[in-house]
Amino acid sequence: MLSDVPDYVNHAKKNIRFNLRDDEDAFQSTFWVQLALFVKGVAAARELMKQGIQPQFVAGHSIGAFAAAVIADVLTFDDAIKLVYQRAKLIEEAYPDGYGMGVISGLTEREVKKAVELSHTEALPVYLSNINDEQQIAVSGSVEGIHTAFQHAQKLGARKTTILKVAIPSHCPLMADVSQELLELVGTFTLNNPKIPYLANHTGRILRQKDKIAEDLALNVAYPVRWHDMAEICVESGADTFVEMPPGNVLTNLVKQAHGTTKQIAAGEVGLEATRYLINKWKEQAE
């Protein structure tokens, strides 16, 4: 995953004082995955920008928000990798066992909230989490609580329920302490107002103030990521093409389902050269 971005890997090492792991065993760990996703996303986006591709908006899902902030020049890469390292460390240490995340498909946000309310207890907490699509919504908390929520969701007509390969209850109140530590840490860095409008994770709205973006970066681990709203705002503001940085195509598929009239590219699938070619071709056709 990181073999083609050695300069960024070396730069990260200088800031966090150890090598990034890039092997199959490492990617079973949320800690290593977060660091790798951040580095890979920034490297790919910067390469496209060097080739003349300039985004009108930046948006990242969860850890991707930090890469988005770097691309918008809110944070330097050096400062952001330190934040990402601390975030990954705190998250992994917070709930070592018995917690995680799941996805419920085929129900609305209101219906998932009902399933969660019927399932949540102090001993086995479960919370509504990321709003990925109108009917693809994540839940976070204790694994037992998630399974109980799945049972209620199925009774309410859920099409599918899936436990994610994530051993932490991200994007819910269980991460409030982590979020507070990150808020204090981000306050020690110098931030700039964004050169590119930034979409907030926990509200879905466009942000243009550095303080608000700093808050979003710190708080997104304790609040649901409202990806569906983020994409909706982009489209309402004139976006007609979405480009997902490597790796993967999950966000591309979500946008395609919700906004079929837009164009989407998963750069990790087609490569950066083909991504640049397609964007320039579509731009010429539009003109």
Secondary structure in CASP SS format (residue, H / E / C, confidence):
PFRMAT SS
TARGET T0000
AUTHOR 0000-0000-0000
METHOD secondary structure of the structure
MODEL  1
M C 1.00
L C 1.00
S C 1.00
D C 1.00
V C 1.00
P H 1.00
D H 1.00
Y H 1.00
V H 1.00
N H 1.00
H H 1.00
A H 1.00
K H 1.00
K H 1.00
N H 1.00
I H 1.00
R C 1.00
F C 1.00
N C 1.00
L C 1.00
R C 1.00
D C 1.00
D C 1.00
E C 1.00
D C 1.00
A H 1.00
F H 1.00
Q H 1.00
S C 1.00
T H 1.00
F H 1.00
W H 1.00
V H 1.00
Q H 1.00
L H 1.00
A H 1.00
L H 1.00
F H 1.00
V H 1.00
K H 1.00
G H 1.00
V H 1.00
A H 1.00
A H 1.00
A H 1.00
R H 1.00
E H 1.00
L H 1.00
M H 1.00
K H 1.00
Q C 1.00
G C 1.00
I C 1.00
Q C 1.00
P C 1.00
Q C 1.00
F C 1.00
V E 1.00
A C 1.00
G C 1.00
H C 1.00
S C 1.00
I C 1.00
G H 1.00
A H 1.00
F H 1.00
A H 1.00
A H 1.00
A H 1.00
V H 1.00
I H 1.00
A C 1.00
D C 1.00
V C 1.00
L C 1.00
T C 1.00
F H 1.00
D H 1.00
D H 1.00
A H 1.00
I H 1.00
K H 1.00
L H 1.00
V H 1.00
Y H 1.00
Q H 1.00
R H 1.00
A H 1.00
K H 1.00
L H 1.00
I H 1.00
E H 1.00
E H 1.00
A H 1.00
Y C 1.00
P C 1.00
D C 1.00
G C 1.00
Y E 1.00
G E 1.00
M E 1.00
G E 1.00
V E 1.00
I E 1.00
S E 1.00
G C 1.00
L C 1.00
T C 1.00
E H 1.00
R H 1.00
E H 1.00
V H 1.00
K H 1.00
K H 1.00
A H 1.00
V H 1.00
E H 1.00
L H 1.00
S H 1.00
H C 1.00
T C 1.00
E C 1.00
A C 1.00
L C 1.00
P C 1.00
V E 1.00
Y E 1.00
L E 1.00
S E 1.00
N E 1.00
I E 1.00
N E 1.00
D E 1.00
E C 1.00
Q C 1.00
Q E 1.00
I E 1.00
A E 1.00
V E 1.00
S E 1.00
G E 1.00
S E 1.00
V H 1.00
E H 1.00
G H 1.00
I H 1.00
H H 1.00
T H 1.00
A H 1.00
F H 1.00
Q H 1.00
H H 1.00
A H 1.00
Q H 1.00
K H 1.00
L C 1.00
G C 1.00
A C 1.00
R C 1.00
K E 1.00
T E 1.00
T E 1.00
I E 1.00
L C 1.00
K C 1.00
V C 1.00
A C 1.00
I C 1.00
P C 1.00
S C 1.00
H C 1.00
C C 1.00
P H 1.00
L H 1.00
M H 1.00
A H 1.00
D H 1.00
V H 1.00
S H 1.00
Q H 1.00
E H 1.00
L H 1.00
L H 1.00
E H 1.00
L H 1.00
V H 1.00
G C 1.00
T C 1.00
F C 1.00
T C 1.00
L C 1.00
N C 1.00
N C 1.00
P C 1.00
K C 1.00
I C 1.00
P C 1.00
Y E 1.00
L E 1.00
A C 1.00
N C 1.00
H C 1.00
T C 1.00
G C 1.00
R C 1.00
I E 1.00
L E 1.00
R C 1.00
Q C 1.00
K H 1.00
D H 1.00
K H 1.00
I H 1.00
A H 1.00
E H 1.00
D H 1.00
L H 1.00
A H 1.00
L H 1.00
N C 1.00
V C 1.00
A C 1.00
Y C 1.00
P C 1.00
V C 1.00
R C 1.00
W H 1.00
H H 1.00
D H 1.00
M H 1.00
A H 1.00
E H 1.00
I H 1.00
C H 1.00
V H 1.00
E H 1.00
S C 1.00
G C 1.00
A C 1.00
D C 1.00
T E 1.00
F E 1.00
V E 1.00
E E 1.00
M C 1.00
P C 1.00
P C 1.00
G C 1.00
N C 1.00
V H 1.00
L H 1.00
T H 1.00
N H 1.00
L H 1.00
V H 1.00
K H 1.00
Q H 1.00
A H 1.00
H C 1.00
G C 1.00
T C 1.00
T C 1.00
K E 1.00
Q E 1.00
I E 1.00
A E 1.00
A H 1.00
G H 1.00
E H 1.00
V H 1.00
G C 1.00
L H 1.00
E H 1.00
A H 1.00
T H 1.00
R H 1.00
Y H 1.00
L H 1.00
I H 1.00
N H 1.00
K H 1.00
W H 1.00
K H 1.00
E H 1.00
Q H 1.00
A H 1.00
E C 1.00
END
